[in-house]
Each structure stands twice: as C-alpha cells, then as structure tokens.
Amino acid sequence: MNRLQQLFRYLFPPHGLTLDGHKQVSTSREVTTLAASQCSVLYLPLQQHAGSKARLKVAVGERVLRGQCLTWIEPGVSVPVHAPTSGHVLAIEARPVAHPSGLSDTCIVLGPDGLDEADPQGLPPLPDYTQLDDATLRCRICEAGIVGLGGAVFPAAIKLNVKPDVPIRQLIINGAECEPWITCDDMLMRTRADEILAGASLMLQVLASHAPDGKLTCLIGIEDNKPEAIASMQTALMALTLREGRSPPHTLRVVPIPTRYPAGGEKQLIRQLTGQEVPSGGRPADIGMICHNVATARAIYRAVALGEPLMSRYVTVTGDGVTAPANFEVPFGMPVGELVRHAGGMLEPDCTLNMGGSMMGMALHSEQVPVVKATNCIRVLRPLPEQAPDITLPCIRCGRCAEACPMSLLPQQLFWHAHARELEQAEALHLFDCIECGCCTHVCPSHIPLVSYYRFAKADIRSKRTARTLADQARTRHEFREQRLERARRERAEKLARHKAAVKQSPPTERNIPDDSGTAGVAATPPPAADDPRNAAIQAALERAQARKAALTQQEPRESGS
C-alpha cells in the first residue's frame, strides 16, 4: 500500500465508530499462566466450535492424561476436544455454558489429580515441519483441535483446505482487536510475537501450492492504538529475517491501521489492508485471500512444532467490578468465577459477568460457565444505579444507522422488513451480510434494538430453510417409495403375463382339463404307479368302498318291491 492510499485511508475512514477502548485497564500487568492441574474442576463442553458436536470417546470414571483426545472427529465440520490436564472423568452431563439464552449443553466434568501427566500417545512434535506437505500439516491442525480464536471458532484446517482451482495470493493475520475492553491479542503480540510469525509462515507453507507464482504475501494488520504490539511484531519480523540469513520465500509485513470499530471484522480488515472488497455473500477466498487471527497462528505453530493441542488461550479479565484486571493464559474448562478470583475477585458481590466486549458480548448467567475456545474476555461490571429503562421510540429515519454500518447496508429498511416479517425483502437487501457488530443499535436515537431484529430475521429464515429442506427430503422419499411400489406392481404383472403365456403354449395334457361332470379347472389325475404298495392299498380301499356302494344300491329295489 503506497503513501497516497494510506493518506486517503486516514482522511476518509470507513464506516464504523470511534469508541473509548478501555484497553489500558488490563494491559498494565504481566500475563499470568494458570495451571489446569490446580483447578478444582474443569467443565469441557463437547460443542466448542462451529459445526457438528463432537462425539464422546471416554466414559465416566476413566482416567485421562494431559493432551489426550476426549472426543472423536465427526465427518464434516468438526474438531476434537482435549484434556487440559490429567485426572478422572467425574460425570458427563448437561452444564451451563456461554449462551445468550443461558442454555445448558453436554460437558465432560474432569477432576484434576494434580499430577499433570502427559499422554505418551499424544501428538508428537514435528520440528522438521518445513519439509512436510500441506495435507500432513492440515491433518495435524485438525487433530490438534485448532479453531479460529478471533470469535468465529471455525475449524482452521477446513479454512486452509482451499479447492485446488482457487488461487490464493495473500494471507491476512488479524491483530486489530477492535472491540473495547479486550486486550488478549494485544498482550499475545507483545509476549509471543515469534510464535505468531512462525505460525503465519507455517500457514503460508500450507497455502503455497495455491499461489499462482508460488509466492504469497502475508499482511499483519494491527490497530495503531497498540504501539507496543506493533513494535514487538516488527522486531520479531526483523529477527526472523536475520535468522534465516536471506529473504524469506514469502513476504511478511506488519501494517498499522486506523483505530475504528469494527476494523477487526474479516471483511473490514481486508478492505483496510488491500482496498479490495469481499463480494456480497462471498468469502475472502473468492478474491484470493485467507484471514486468520494472531492467536490462531500461534496455536497452529505450537500444535505442529511442539505437538501441543489447543488446551488453553489468552483471556482478558477486566471491567470496573474486578480488583486486579489482567490477562491470563487459561486452560479450557475453568469456571469463570474461579478465573475472576485469580484477578482478585469482585469488588461487590452483586457484580455481573459478561463474556466478550461491550459491543458484541453477552451476559453470563452463572459463575460455573467454563472458559472455552471462543472466550476472549470476561468483563466484571458493577451494578448500574436504578434508572428507568430506555424506551423504544418509533424510527425517525435520521440515517445515523446507515452512516455507521461498516457493511454499507440499509439498517432502517432491514428493520422495517424484519419487523413486518417480510423476510424475502430483507434477504434481498443482503441481510446475511450483516456482521451484527452493534454499530446501528449504538447510534440509534430511538433506542431500537436493531441487531436483535436482524438476528430474529436470520433465525427465522434459517428455520424456514431447514423446514423446506426437510419437506423436500420427505417428498423425495415419498416419490422414491411410489416409484418402488409401481415398479414392483409392474414386475408382478409382467411375471403373471409371462406365466399365462407359458401355460397357453404348453401341451393340452399339461393344462387344466374339465371332467365329465362339466367341472372345469380340475387337473387330470395321473394313474397311480402299479408298483407302489401305498397306492395299491389306496386303490384296494377305493374298490371295496365302490363294492359296498354297489351292494347297497342293489338292495334298495328289493326292499321297495317287498
């Protein structure tokens, strides 16, 4: 990107909002690593990724080891779950999980034994991974349970498995972290910059076969409100170049971008870094790009080079209701209440817990909700003073929502169609391009929960699509059954016709011949064999019966004459 493009980008920023980040609250302390073996209990949900729920591989009472795979990899979109430490499976039951409606889900309840014994049958390190082919590397990434750690939790191996005929020219590493309060990626770039770059280089190796000229460009986008992270990444990049002693096969660059929410969105970051726009309803691969988070890059490096499956991540604990806001490397399954106690605990007993930032986060309904792969921030908030809730007023068509929308949509028109259940019209206005960032709701002077309407409309459309798919499948099954029955009837009719034709063509002695009494349809009885004693006995009995009958017949005239 030349200087003219950079100047244009700063003078004419994209749609979005400039928000108070509250980043400095949690970046003043060092990152603390929490040991899974010291946890009282771990709750490991089977559904920690986008796609199919994992299938259990262990049973209650079984002892598991650190790094052991606890679930099978289901066909399709799925990744396994691993044990963060050694211990015993205490239960497999429904437990509270991070969900907007406070729902429960199936979890493996693991009781750590304090030994933290590693699984000898786990993933072996691959220090010579630069010599491996892309299929082997993708398989390792899948086996390690790596998902997108920026929030989407989509399996990373599937995202890297590009179709053979799709060219890839650029890899985008997302270090923007635009959401207020969240600083886990910032601290990760400050402390693990070398591992992030190693993971980015590894992904470039996987994607190299899709580059038209064999070379790729990797752009690492970081918001300019993170000068320490930018400096750390640039220093690590210089060290990588010096260590190799030559120019790397692919180009890696650290690119600061303006601080503006939601610059960390995948499509927004691509537009900021390259000037290209992902088409409506499309994916970055459609324009030759793949985007991954900095935490995902680090996890990929550790899974391949060190044989370490995804068992922990950086999590920010912040807010005005916690004693010592900081960042922690947290094992999956740790209850958020226990995590908050490591940050000094709540300042007030009636504080509320939220997962995520202030724009796209959600409230947690229990302190027993576990940290999962999608958990990037836990906010502890003091209770607000008693005040009247915001009253939703009619839309005044001020247009602020359209000015703020980073996807250049028409939020007010989408609202009218969603409110009237005009789903086809809403879908025609690119409803599914909405990233639910909350900008429109934030600026609405009428306090209309616009994003809630969009979510409802999306869910309604998805449910109708599912019902339509099920109806199509049922109709297909019914039509197949009718065709099968018709084919069976036709085959029976043809078989009967062939049988009748064969009977007509057979000699008269083999057909059904009428007897002397005029009764038709009785087959001619062949004479019994003379040398068969059984038939001879039957014939003798018949002759005696006929003789008695004849004698009785002769007696009847005499008796009547006398």
C-alpha positions as CSV (number, residue, x, y, z in Angstrom):
1,M,0.0,0.0,0.0
2,N,1.5,3.3,-1.0
3,R,1.5,6.6,0.9
4,L,-1.3,8.1,-1.1
5,Q,-3.5,5.1,-0.2
6,Q,-2.6,5.4,3.5
7,L,-3.4,9.2,3.4
8,F,-6.7,8.5,1.8
9,R,-7.5,5.8,4.3
10,Y,-6.9,8.2,7.3
11,L,-8.7,11.2,5.7
12,F,-11.7,9.1,4.7
13,P,-12.1,6.4,7.3
14,P,-14.6,3.6,6.6
15,H,-18.0,3.3,8.2
16,G,-17.9,2.4,11.9
17,L,-17.5,4.1,15.2
18,T,-14.7,5.6,17.3
19,L,-15.1,4.2,20.8
20,D,-13.4,4.5,24.1
21,G,-11.3,1.3,24.1
22,H,-10.6,0.9,27.9
23,K,-7.6,-1.0,26.8
24,Q,-5.2,0.4,29.4
25,V,-7.2,-1.1,32.2
26,S,-5.9,-4.6,31.7
27,T,-2.5,-4.1,30.0
28,S,-0.5,-2.7,32.9
29,R,0.1,-6.2,34.5
30,E,2.0,-9.2,33.2
31,V,0.3,-12.2,31.7
32,T,-0.2,-15.0,34.3
33,T,-0.4,-18.6,33.2
34,L,-2.9,-20.6,35.3
35,A,-2.2,-24.3,35.7
36,A,-5.1,-26.7,34.9
37,S,-3.8,-29.1,37.5
38,Q,-4.6,-26.6,40.2
39,C,-8.2,-26.2,39.2
40,S,-10.9,-27.7,41.4
41,V,-12.9,-29.0,38.5
42,L,-13.0,-28.5,34.7
43,Y,-16.1,-28.4,32.5
44,L,-15.4,-29.3,28.9
45,P,-18.3,-28.7,26.5
46,L,-18.5,-31.0,23.5
47,Q,-19.5,-28.1,21.3
48,Q,-16.7,-25.6,21.4
49,H,-16.6,-24.9,17.6
50,A,-18.8,-24.0,14.7
51,G,-20.1,-27.2,13.2
52,S,-21.1,-30.7,14.3
53,K,-20.9,-31.6,18.0
54,A,-18.0,-33.9,18.9
55,R,-18.8,-37.5,19.8
56,L,-17.6,-38.9,23.2
57,K,-14.6,-41.1,23.3
58,V,-14.3,-41.5,27.1
59,A,-16.6,-42.8,29.9
60,V,-17.4,-41.8,33.4
61,G,-14.7,-43.0,35.9
62,E,-12.0,-43.2,33.2
63,R,-8.6,-41.6,33.9
64,V,-7.3,-39.3,31.2
65,L,-4.0,-37.6,30.6
66,R,-2.9,-34.2,29.5
67,G,-3.3,-33.7,25.8
68,Q,-5.5,-36.9,25.4
69,C,-8.2,-36.7,22.8
70,L,-11.6,-36.9,24.6
71,T,-13.8,-37.0,21.5
72,W,-13.9,-38.4,18.0
73,I,-13.7,-36.2,15.0
74,E,-17.1,-36.2,13.3
75,P,-17.3,-36.1,9.5
76,G,-17.8,-32.6,8.1
77,V,-17.1,-29.5,10.2
78,S,-15.8,-30.8,13.5
79,V,-12.7,-30.8,15.7
80,P,-11.8,-32.8,18.8
81,V,-11.6,-31.7,22.5
82,H,-8.5,-32.5,24.5
83,A,-7.9,-32.8,28.2
84,P,-6.0,-29.8,29.6
85,T,-4.6,-31.9,32.4
86,S,-4.6,-35.4,33.9
87,G,-7.5,-36.5,36.0
88,H,-10.7,-38.6,36.2
89,V,-13.9,-38.1,34.3
90,L,-16.4,-37.4,37.1
91,A,-19.5,-37.1,35.0
92,I,-20.9,-36.4,31.6
93,E,-23.9,-34.2,32.0
94,A,-25.6,-31.0,30.9
95,R,-23.9,-27.9,32.4
96,P,-24.3,-24.2,32.0
97,V,-22.4,-22.9,29.0
98,A,-21.8,-19.5,27.4
99,H,-25.1,-18.9,25.5
100,P,-27.2,-15.7,25.1
101,S,-30.2,-17.5,26.5
102,G,-28.4,-19.2,29.3
103,L,-28.9,-22.7,27.9
104,S,-27.0,-25.8,29.0
105,D,-25.0,-28.3,27.0
106,T,-23.3,-31.6,27.4
107,C,-20.0,-31.3,29.2
108,I,-17.2,-33.6,30.3
109,V,-16.7,-33.0,34.1
110,L,-13.0,-33.5,34.7
111,G,-11.5,-33.7,38.2
112,P,-7.8,-32.9,38.0
113,D,-5.5,-35.2,40.1
114,G,-2.7,-32.6,40.4
115,L,-0.1,-34.8,38.6
116,D,-0.5,-33.1,35.2
117,E,0.7,-36.3,33.5
118,A,1.1,-36.0,29.7
119,D,-0.3,-38.5,27.3
120,P,2.6,-40.6,25.8
121,Q,0.3,-41.4,22.8
122,G,-0.4,-37.8,22.1
123,L,0.7,-35.7,19.2
124,P,4.4,-36.0,18.5
125,P,6.4,-32.8,17.8
126,L,7.3,-32.1,14.2
127,P,10.4,-29.9,14.3
128,D,11.1,-30.5,10.6
129,Y,7.7,-29.3,9.6
130,T,9.2,-27.2,6.8
131,Q,9.7,-30.5,4.9
132,L,6.2,-31.7,5.2
133,D,3.4,-31.4,2.6
134,D,0.3,-29.3,3.1
135,A,-2.0,-32.3,3.6
136,T,0.0,-33.6,6.5
137,L,0.1,-30.1,8.1
138,R,-3.7,-29.7,7.7
139,C,-4.2,-33.1,9.3
140,R,-2.1,-32.1,12.3
141,I,-4.0,-28.8,12.6
142,C,-7.3,-30.7,12.6
143,E,-6.1,-33.4,15.1
144,A,-4.9,-30.6,17.5
145,G,-8.4,-29.1,17.6
146,I,-7.4,-25.7,16.2
147,V,-10.2,-23.3,15.5
148,G,-10.4,-19.6,14.8
149,L,-9.7,-17.9,18.1
150,G,-11.0,-14.5,16.9
151,G,-14.5,-15.4,17.8
152,A,-15.9,-17.4,14.9
153,V,-14.3,-20.7,16.2
154,F,-14.5,-22.2,12.7
155,P,-12.1,-25.2,12.2
156,A,-8.8,-23.8,11.0
157,A,-7.9,-26.9,8.9
158,I,-11.1,-26.5,6.9
159,K,-10.4,-22.9,6.3
160,L,-6.9,-23.7,5.0
161,N,-8.2,-26.5,2.8
162,V,-8.8,-24.4,-0.3
163,K,-10.1,-26.0,-3.5
164,P,-7.4,-26.9,-6.0
165,D,-8.7,-24.5,-8.7
166,V,-8.9,-21.5,-6.3
167,P,-5.8,-19.2,-6.4
168,I,-4.6,-17.6,-3.1
169,R,-2.4,-14.6,-3.2
170,Q,-2.5,-13.1,0.3
171,L,-2.7,-14.3,3.9
172,I,-4.2,-11.8,6.3
173,I,-3.3,-12.1,10.0
174,N,-5.8,-10.3,12.1
175,G,-4.3,-8.4,15.1
176,A,-6.7,-5.5,15.1
177,E,-8.7,-6.4,18.2
178,C,-11.1,-3.5,17.8
179,E,-13.7,-4.4,20.4
180,P,-13.5,-2.2,23.6
181,W,-12.1,-3.8,26.8
182,I,-10.4,-6.8,25.1
183,T,-6.6,-6.9,25.2
184,C,-5.7,-10.6,25.0
185,D,-4.4,-10.4,21.4
186,D,-2.5,-7.2,22.2
187,M,-0.7,-9.0,25.1
188,L,-0.2,-12.1,22.9
189,M,1.6,-10.0,20.3
190,R,3.7,-8.3,22.9
191,T,4.8,-11.6,24.5
192,R,4.6,-14.3,21.8
193,A,5.4,-12.4,18.6
194,D,7.9,-15.0,17.4
195,E,5.4,-17.8,17.7
196,I,2.8,-15.8,15.8
197,L,5.2,-15.2,12.9
198,A,6.2,-18.9,12.9
199,G,2.5,-19.9,12.7
200,A,2.0,-17.4,9.9
201,S,5.0,-18.8,8.0
202,L,3.5,-22.3,8.5
203,M,0.2,-21.2,7.0
204,L,2.0,-19.7,4.1
205,Q,3.7,-23.1,3.6
206,V,0.2,-24.8,3.5
207,L,-1.2,-22.3,1.0
208,A,1.9,-22.0,-1.2
209,S,0.6,-24.6,-3.7
210,H,-2.4,-22.3,-4.4
211,A,-0.2,-19.2,-5.2
212,P,-0.1,-18.6,-9.0
213,D,3.7,-17.8,-8.9
214,G,4.5,-19.8,-5.8
215,K,4.9,-16.8,-3.6
216,L,2.4,-15.3,-1.1
217,T,2.1,-12.0,0.8
218,C,1.3,-12.0,4.5
219,L,-0.1,-8.8,5.9
220,I,-0.4,-8.5,9.7
221,G,-3.0,-5.8,10.5
222,I,-2.8,-4.1,13.9
223,E,-4.7,-1.1,15.1
224,D,-2.5,1.9,15.7
225,N,-3.6,2.2,19.4
226,K,-1.3,-0.8,20.1
227,P,2.2,0.7,19.7
228,E,3.9,-1.9,21.9
229,A,2.4,-4.8,19.9
230,I,3.4,-3.2,16.6
231,A,7.0,-2.7,17.8
232,S,7.2,-6.3,19.2
233,M,5.9,-7.8,15.9
234,Q,8.3,-5.7,13.8
235,T,11.2,-6.7,16.0
236,A,10.3,-10.3,15.7
237,L,10.0,-10.0,11.9
238,M,13.4,-8.5,11.7
239,A,14.9,-11.3,13.8
240,L,13.2,-13.9,11.6
241,T,14.8,-12.4,8.5
242,L,18.2,-12.2,10.1
243,R,17.9,-15.8,11.5
244,E,17.2,-17.2,8.0
245,G,20.1,-15.2,6.6
246,R,18.2,-14.5,3.4
247,S,14.9,-13.1,2.3
248,P,12.1,-15.4,3.3
249,P,10.3,-17.2,0.4
250,H,7.1,-15.3,1.2
251,T,6.7,-11.6,2.1
252,L,5.5,-10.8,5.6
253,R,4.6,-7.2,6.6
254,V,3.2,-5.5,9.7
255,V,0.7,-2.9,8.7
256,P,-0.8,-0.4,11.3
257,I,-4.4,0.5,10.6
258,P,-6.7,3.3,12.0
259,T,-8.4,2.6,15.3
260,R,-12.0,2.3,14.4
261,Y,-14.6,-0.2,15.4
262,P,-15.2,-2.8,13.8
263,A,-11.8,-2.8,12.0
264,G,-11.2,-6.3,13.2
265,G,-14.0,-7.7,11.2
266,E,-12.7,-10.1,8.5
267,K,-14.1,-8.2,5.5
268,Q,-13.4,-4.8,7.0
269,L,-9.7,-5.7,7.7
270,I,-9.3,-7.0,4.1
271,R,-10.7,-3.7,2.8
272,Q,-8.4,-1.7,5.0
273,L,-5.3,-3.6,4.1
274,T,-5.8,-4.2,0.4
275,G,-8.5,-1.9,-0.8
276,Q,-10.4,-4.9,-2.2
277,E,-13.9,-5.9,-1.1
278,V,-15.3,-9.3,-0.5
279,P,-18.4,-9.7,-2.7
280,S,-21.8,-10.0,-1.0
281,G,-22.5,-13.5,0.2
282,G,-18.9,-14.5,-0.7
283,R,-15.8,-15.4,1.2
284,P,-12.2,-14.0,1.2
285,A,-11.0,-17.0,-0.8
286,D,-13.2,-15.7,-3.6
287,I,-10.8,-12.8,-4.1
288,G,-7.7,-14.8,-3.3
289,M,-7.3,-14.2,0.4
290,I,-7.4,-16.2,3.6
291,C,-7.8,-14.5,7.0
292,H,-6.7,-15.9,10.4
293,N,-6.4,-14.4,13.9
294,V,-3.0,-13.9,15.6
295,A,-4.0,-16.4,18.4
296,T,-4.8,-19.0,15.8
297,A,-1.4,-18.5,14.1
298,R,0.3,-19.1,17.5
299,A,-1.8,-22.2,18.2
300,I,-1.0,-23.7,14.8
301,Y,2.7,-23.3,15.4
302,R,2.6,-24.9,18.8
303,A,0.4,-27.8,17.5
304,V,2.8,-28.6,14.6
305,A,6.2,-27.8,16.0
306,L,5.6,-28.8,19.7
307,G,2.8,-31.3,19.4
308,E,0.6,-29.3,21.7
309,P,-3.1,-29.5,21.1
310,L,-5.3,-26.5,21.7
311,M,-5.9,-26.7,25.5
312,S,-5.7,-23.0,26.6
313,R,-5.8,-19.5,25.4
314,Y,-5.2,-15.9,26.5
315,V,-8.2,-14.4,28.2
316,T,-8.7,-10.8,29.4
317,V,-10.3,-10.3,32.8
318,T,-11.4,-6.6,33.1
319,G,-14.2,-4.2,34.0
320,D,-15.0,-1.8,36.8
321,G,-16.0,-4.6,39.1
322,V,-12.8,-6.6,39.3
323,T,-10.0,-6.0,41.7
324,A,-6.9,-6.5,39.5
325,P,-7.7,-6.5,35.8
326,A,-5.2,-8.5,33.8
327,N,-4.6,-11.1,31.1
328,F,-4.2,-14.8,31.8
329,E,-3.4,-17.9,29.9
330,V,-6.4,-20.0,30.9
331,P,-7.0,-23.8,30.5
332,F,-10.3,-24.6,28.8
333,G,-12.9,-25.8,31.3
334,M,-12.0,-23.5,34.2
335,P,-15.2,-21.8,35.6
336,V,-15.3,-18.1,35.0
337,G,-15.9,-17.5,38.7
338,E,-12.6,-19.2,39.6
339,L,-10.9,-17.2,36.9
340,V,-12.2,-13.9,38.3
341,R,-10.9,-14.9,41.8
342,H,-7.4,-15.2,40.3
343,A,-7.8,-11.5,39.3
344,G,-8.5,-10.5,42.9
345,G,-12.2,-11.2,42.9
346,M,-15.3,-9.0,42.5
347,L,-15.4,-5.6,44.2
348,E,-19.0,-6.1,45.0
349,P,-21.0,-9.3,45.5
350,D,-23.7,-8.4,43.0
351,C,-21.5,-7.6,40.1
352,T,-22.5,-9.1,36.7
353,L,-20.4,-11.2,34.4
354,N,-20.2,-10.7,30.6
355,M,-18.2,-12.7,28.0
356,G,-16.8,-10.6,25.2
357,G,-16.6,-6.8,24.6
358,S,-19.2,-4.1,25.2
359,M,-20.5,-4.2,21.6
360,M,-20.8,-7.9,20.8
361,G,-20.5,-9.6,24.2
362,M,-23.2,-11.5,26.1
363,A,-24.2,-11.8,29.8
364,L,-23.3,-14.9,31.7
365,H,-26.0,-16.4,33.9
366,S,-23.7,-18.4,36.2
367,E,-20.2,-18.3,37.6
368,Q,-19.9,-22.0,36.7
369,V,-19.8,-21.3,33.0
370,P,-16.5,-22.6,31.7
371,V,-13.8,-20.9,29.6
372,V,-14.0,-22.3,26.1
373,K,-12.2,-21.8,22.8
374,A,-14.4,-18.7,22.0
375,T,-13.7,-17.0,25.3
376,N,-11.5,-13.9,24.8
377,C,-12.7,-11.7,27.6
378,I,-14.6,-11.8,30.9
379,R,-15.9,-8.4,32.0
380,V,-16.9,-7.9,35.6
381,L,-19.4,-4.9,35.8
382,R,-20.7,-3.1,38.8
383,P,-24.5,-2.9,39.0
384,L,-25.8,0.3,37.5
385,P,-27.8,2.7,39.6
386,E,-31.6,2.4,39.5
387,Q,-32.8,4.2,36.4
388,A,-35.7,3.9,34.1
389,P,-35.0,1.7,31.1
390,D,-34.6,3.2,27.7
391,I,-38.0,3.4,26.0
392,T,-38.1,2.2,22.3
393,L,-39.5,5.0,20.2
394,P,-40.5,5.0,16.5
395,C,-37.9,5.3,13.9
396,I,-37.3,8.9,12.8
397,R,-35.4,8.0,9.7
398,C,-32.4,10.0,10.7
399,G,-30.0,7.8,8.8
400,R,-27.3,7.5,11.5
401,C,-27.5,3.7,11.4
402,A,-26.7,3.8,7.6
403,E,-23.8,6.1,8.2
404,A,-22.4,3.8,10.9
405,C,-22.9,0.5,9.2
406,P,-19.5,-0.9,8.2
407,M,-21.1,-3.2,5.6
408,S,-22.8,-0.2,3.8
409,L,-26.2,-1.8,4.3
410,L,-29.6,-0.1,4.9
411,P,-30.3,-0.8,8.5
412,Q,-33.6,1.0,8.7
413,Q,-35.0,-0.8,5.7
414,L,-33.9,-4.1,7.1
415,F,-35.6,-3.2,10.4
416,W,-38.9,-2.4,8.6
417,H,-38.8,-5.7,6.7
418,A,-37.8,-7.7,9.8
419,H,-40.4,-6.1,11.9
420,A,-43.1,-6.9,9.3
421,R,-41.8,-10.5,8.8
422,E,-41.1,-9.6,5.2
423,L,-38.2,-12.0,5.1
424,E,-37.7,-12.2,1.3
425,Q,-37.4,-8.4,1.1
426,A,-34.9,-8.4,4.0
427,E,-32.8,-11.1,2.4
428,A,-32.8,-9.2,-0.9
429,L,-31.3,-6.3,1.0
430,H,-28.3,-8.5,2.0
431,L,-29.5,-9.3,5.5
432,F,-26.9,-12.0,5.8
433,D,-24.1,-9.6,5.1
434,C,-24.8,-8.0,8.5
435,I,-22.0,-8.9,10.9
436,E,-24.1,-8.0,14.0
437,C,-21.4,-5.5,15.2
438,G,-24.0,-3.4,17.0
439,C,-23.0,0.0,15.5
440,C,-26.5,0.7,14.3
441,T,-28.0,-0.1,17.7
442,H,-25.3,2.0,19.4
443,V,-26.1,5.2,17.5
444,C,-29.9,4.9,17.2
445,P,-31.6,7.8,19.0
446,S,-34.9,5.9,19.3
447,H,-33.1,3.1,21.2
448,I,-34.4,0.4,18.7
449,P,-32.6,-2.9,19.3
450,L,-31.9,-3.2,15.6
451,V,-29.4,-6.1,15.8
452,S,-32.0,-8.1,17.8
453,Y,-34.4,-7.8,14.9
454,Y,-31.8,-8.8,12.4
455,R,-30.9,-11.9,14.5
456,F,-34.5,-12.8,14.7
457,A,-35.0,-12.5,11.0
458,K,-31.9,-14.6,10.2
459,A,-33.0,-17.3,12.6
460,D,-36.5,-17.3,11.1
461,I,-35.1,-17.6,7.6
462,R,-32.7,-20.4,8.6
463,S,-35.6,-22.3,10.3
464,K,-37.7,-21.9,7.2
465,R,-34.9,-23.1,5.0
466,T,-34.4,-26.1,7.3
467,A,-38.2,-26.9,7.2
468,R,-38.1,-26.6,3.4
469,T,-35.1,-28.9,3.2
470,L,-36.8,-31.5,5.4
471,A,-40.0,-31.2,3.3
472,D,-38.0,-31.7,0.1
473,Q,-36.3,-34.7,1.6
474,A,-39.7,-36.2,2.7
475,R,-41.2,-35.6,-0.7
476,T,-38.2,-37.2,-2.4
477,R,-38.5,-40.2,-0.1
478,H,-42.3,-40.4,-0.9
479,E,-41.7,-40.2,-4.6
480,F,-39.0,-42.9,-4.4
481,R,-41.4,-45.1,-2.4
482,E,-44.1,-44.7,-5.0
483,Q,-41.7,-45.4,-7.8
484,R,-40.5,-48.5,-6.0
485,L,-44.1,-49.8,-5.4
486,E,-45.1,-49.0,-9.0
487,R,-42.0,-50.9,-10.2
488,A,-42.9,-53.9,-8.0
489,R,-46.5,-53.9,-9.4
490,R,-45.3,-53.7,-12.9
491,E,-42.8,-56.6,-12.3
492,R,-45.6,-58.7,-10.8
493,A,-47.9,-58.0,-13.8
494,E,-45.1,-58.9,-16.2
495,K,-44.4,-62.1,-14.3
496,L,-48.1,-63.1,-14.4
497,A,-48.3,-62.3,-18.1
498,R,-45.3,-64.5,-18.8
499,H,-46.8,-67.3,-16.8
500,K,-50.1,-67.1,-18.7
501,A,-48.2,-67.1,-22.0
502,A,-46.3,-70.2,-20.9
503,V,-49.5,-72.0,-19.9
504,K,-51.1,-71.3,-23.3
505,Q,-48.1,-72.6,-25.2
506,S,-47.9,-75.8,-23.1
507,P,-49.4,-79.2,-24.5
508,P,-53.1,-80.0,-23.7
509,T,-52.1,-82.8,-21.3
510,E,-50.3,-80.3,-19.0
511,R,-53.3,-77.9,-18.8
512,N,-56.3,-77.9,-16.6
513,I,-58.9,-80.2,-18.3
514,P,-62.7,-80.2,-17.4
515,D,-64.0,-83.6,-16.2
516,D,-67.1,-85.5,-17.4
517,S,-69.4,-83.7,-14.8
518,G,-68.6,-80.4,-16.5
519,T,-66.5,-79.0,-13.7
520,A,-63.6,-77.1,-15.1
521,G,-60.3,-76.2,-13.5
522,V,-59.5,-79.6,-12.0
523,A,-56.3,-81.0,-13.3
524,A,-56.2,-84.6,-14.7
525,T,-55.1,-87.0,-12.0
526,P,-52.4,-89.3,-13.3
527,P,-52.9,-93.0,-12.6
528,P,-51.1,-94.3,-9.6
529,A,-48.0,-96.3,-10.1
530,A,-48.7,-100.1,-10.0
531,D,-45.6,-100.9,-8.1
532,D,-46.2,-98.5,-5.3
533,P,-47.7,-100.5,-2.3
534,R,-49.2,-97.4,-0.8
535,N,-51.0,-96.6,-3.9
536,A,-52.1,-100.2,-4.2
537,A,-53.6,-100.1,-0.7
538,I,-55.4,-96.9,-1.5
539,Q,-56.8,-98.4,-4.7
540,A,-58.0,-101.5,-2.9
541,A,-59.8,-99.4,-0.3
542,L,-61.5,-97.4,-3.1
543,E,-62.6,-100.7,-4.8
544,R,-64.1,-102.0,-1.5
545,A,-66.0,-98.8,-1.0
546,Q,-67.3,-99.0,-4.5
547,A,-68.4,-102.6,-4.0
548,R,-70.3,-101.8,-0.8
549,K,-71.9,-98.9,-2.5
550,A,-73.0,-101.2,-5.4
551,A,-74.4,-103.8,-3.0
552,L,-76.4,-101.2,-1.2
553,T,-77.8,-99.9,-4.5
554,Q,-78.9,-103.4,-5.4
555,Q,-80.7,-104.0,-2.1
556,E,-82.8,-100.9,-2.3
557,P,-85.0,-102.1,-5.2
558,R,-85.7,-105.4,-3.5
559,E,-86.8,-103.8,-0.2
560,S,-89.1,-101.4,-2.1
561,G,-90.7,-104.3,-4.0
562,S,-91.4,-106.4,-1.0
